[in-house]
Amino acid sequence: MQVAKPVGRNAPALKYDILSALAVHALSGDKHRHRSILRIITLITTRYNWRSNELSIGREEIARLWSVNERTVKREMAKLRSAGWITVKRPAARGRVAVYELDLKQIMLDTADIWPVIGADFQDRMQQEPAQDTNVVPFQTKPAIPPPQGEDVWAQVQSLLHGRDPELWSSWFQHLNEAERAGGQATLIAPSRFMADYIAQKWSGRVLAAYARVDPSVRVLRIEAAE
């Protein structure tokens, strides 16, 4: 499934579709899901920049919007990062709040079970590939590399990452190996320091979210370079 960027002529309709999926997903669960989804919808409708995919907001302001304390904000944002819905684009610094980005594709994948509830037209619309610019000639791509098969945790995590984004997997995640998993922490080995640092900064949230679906006990991720 591809999710078109919500900008341009069809942007308003796509934004409503995403918010509708979130709302119905919330109502299909218990009161804890209701509250969590309402909180992320509040961030989207009040502070999210759809065009740049940026959510620039500090913990104090989030607490005010949610009518909670900052400890609750820290806990809730950690849950959203673990689910792969939010990642830190730029951490907070002196005089500057943190900048987050939303993974709209992961959000829609996680709400797919309620699409038929909204309607067959909604489901069909969400399953369609976004229209491509007919003036653009696509480059020839390499044959897809299949993900590793197996029942062990790391193979299942790799399979999830491949299914989520095959091109990203072939460029980055397939080069990782699991070195250790114990005490709620998974340690992965990358072939170079550059790759280890880049994945840790850019994609650790997505890898941790995949782990959460296979082994929820994994709450911390370390990515180290091979010696």
C-alpha positions in Angstrom: 0.0 0.0 0.0 1.2 3.5 -0.9 0.0 6.6 0.9 0.1 9.7 -1.2 1.5 12.9 0.5 -1.5 14.9 1.6 -0.7 18.0 -0.5 -2.1 19.4 -3.8 -5.6 19.2 -5.2 -6.8 16.1 -3.3 -5.1 17.0 -0.1 -8.3 17.9 1.9 -10.0 14.6 1.0 -6.9 12.6 2.0 -6.6 14.4 5.3 -10.2 13.6 6.1 -9.6 10.0 5.2 -6.6 9.7 7.6 -8.5 11.4 10.4 -11.6 9.2 9.7 -9.5 6.1 9.9 -8.0 7.2 13.2 -11.4 8.1 14.7 -13.1 4.9 13.8 -10.1 2.9 14.9 -10.3 4.6 18.3 -14.0 3.9 18.7 -13.5 0.2 17.9 -11.3 -0.2 21.0 -11.5 0.4 24.7 -11.4 3.7 26.6 -7.5 3.6 26.7 -7.4 3.5 22.9 -10.1 6.2 22.7 -7.9 8.5 24.8 -4.6 7.7 23.0 -6.1 8.3 19.5 -7.9 11.4 20.6 -4.5 12.8 21.8 -2.8 12.1 18.5 -5.7 13.6 16.5 -5.4 16.7 18.7 -1.8 17.0 17.8 -2.5 16.6 14.1 -5.4 19.1 14.0 -3.7 21.8 16.1 0.1 21.6 15.3 0.8 19.2 12.4 2.3 20.6 9.2 0.9 18.2 6.5 3.2 19.6 3.7 6.5 19.2 5.5 5.4 16.2 7.7 6.5 18.0 10.8 5.1 18.3 14.3 7.0 21.1 16.1 5.9 21.1 19.7 7.3 20.9 23.2 6.3 18.6 26.0 4.9 21.5 28.0 2.6 22.6 25.2 1.5 19.0 24.6 0.6 18.7 28.3 -1.5 21.8 28.1 -3.3 20.6 25.0 -4.0 17.2 26.6 -4.8 18.6 30.0 -2.2 16.2 31.6 1.2 16.5 33.3 4.5 16.2 31.4 5.1 12.7 32.8 2.0 11.5 31.0 3.1 13.2 27.8 6.5 11.4 28.0 4.8 8.1 28.5 2.3 8.6 25.7 4.8 9.8 23.2 7.0 6.8 24.0 4.1 4.5 23.2 3.5 6.3 19.8 7.2 6.0 18.9 7.1 2.3 19.9 4.1 1.8 17.6 6.0 3.4 14.8 3.5 6.2 14.4 5.8 9.0 15.4 9.6 9.5 15.1 11.8 12.3 16.4 13.0 14.2 13.4 15.1 16.7 15.4 15.5 16.4 19.1 14.8 19.4 21.4 17.7 21.7 22.0 18.2 24.9 24.0 15.6 27.4 22.9 14.1 25.0 20.4 11.3 22.4 20.8 11.5 18.9 19.4 10.3 18.2 15.8 8.5 15.0 15.1 7.3 13.4 11.9 4.3 11.1 11.5 4.5 7.8 9.6 1.2 8.0 7.8 1.7 4.7 6.1 2.2 2.8 9.4 -0.9 4.6 10.8 -3.0 3.5 7.9 -1.7 -0.1 8.0 -2.6 -0.3 11.7 -6.1 1.0 11.0 -6.8 -1.2 8.0 -9.1 -3.6 9.9 -11.7 -0.9 10.3 -11.7 0.4 6.6 -14.7 -1.8 5.7 -16.6 -0.3 8.6 -16.3 3.2 7.1 -17.4 1.9 3.7 -16.5 -0.1 0.6 -15.7 3.1 -1.2 -13.2 4.1 1.5 -11.6 0.7 1.4 -11.2 0.7 -2.4 -9.8 4.2 -2.2 -7.2 3.3 0.4 -6.1 0.2 -1.5 -5.5 2.1 -4.8 -2.0 3.1 -5.7 -1.5 6.9 -5.9 -1.5 8.2 -9.5 2.0 8.7 -10.9 3.1 11.6 -13.0 2.9 10.4 -16.6 5.7 12.7 -17.7 8.2 11.0 -15.4 10.0 8.0 -16.9 10.7 5.6 -14.0 14.2 4.2 -13.7 14.6 0.5 -14.1 14.7 -1.1 -10.6 16.7 -4.1 -9.4 14.8 -7.3 -8.9 13.2 -7.5 -5.4 15.2 -9.4 -2.8 13.0 -11.7 -0.7 13.2 -11.3 3.0 14.7 -14.1 5.2 12.3 -16.8 6.1 12.1 -18.5 9.5 10.3 -18.6 12.9 12.9 -16.9 15.0 12.2 -13.4 16.2 14.7 -11.6 14.1 13.5 -13.3 10.9 10.0 -12.2 11.7 11.1 -8.7 12.4 13.0 -8.6 9.0 9.9 -10.0 7.3 7.8 -7.2 8.8 10.3 -4.5 7.8 10.4 -5.9 4.2 6.6 -6.0 4.0 6.4 -2.4 5.2 8.9 -1.0 2.7 10.8 -3.4 0.4 13.1 -0.7 -1.0 14.0 0.6 2.3 14.6 -2.9 3.6 16.9 -3.8 0.7 18.9 -0.5 1.1 19.4 -0.6 4.9 17.6 -3.2 7.1 18.8 -6.4 5.3 22.4 -5.5 6.2 21.6 -5.7 10.0 22.2 -8.8 12.1 20.8 -9.4 15.6 23.7 -10.0 18.0 21.8 -10.2 21.3 18.3 -9.9 22.7 17.9 -10.0 26.5 16.5 -8.0 29.3 14.2 -6.0 27.1 17.0 -4.8 24.8 17.9 -5.9 21.3 21.4 -5.3 19.9 21.9 -5.2 16.2 25.1 -5.1 14.2 25.6 -2.9 11.1 28.5 -3.4 8.7 29.7 0.2 9.1 29.7 3.0 11.6 27.9 5.3 9.1 25.1 2.7 8.6 24.8 2.1 12.4 24.5 5.8 13.2 22.2 6.6 10.3 19.7 3.8 11.0 19.8 4.6 14.8 19.0 8.2 14.1 16.5 7.8 11.2 14.9 4.4 11.4 15.3 3.0 15.0 11.6 3.7 15.7 10.4 1.6 12.8 12.7 -1.3 13.8 11.5 -1.1 17.4 7.9 -1.0 16.2 8.5 -4.2 14.2 10.0 -5.8 17.3 7.0 -4.8 19.4 4.8 -6.8 17.0 6.9 -10.0 17.4 8.4 -9.7 20.9 6.7 -6.9 23.0 9.3 -7.4 25.7 11.9 -5.6 23.5 11.7 -1.9 24.6 15.3 -0.7 23.9 17.2 -0.9 20.7 21.0 -0.6 20.3 22.7 -0.5 16.8 26.4 -1.0 16.8 29.0 -1.2 14.1 30.9 -4.3 13.3 34.5 -4.2 14.4 
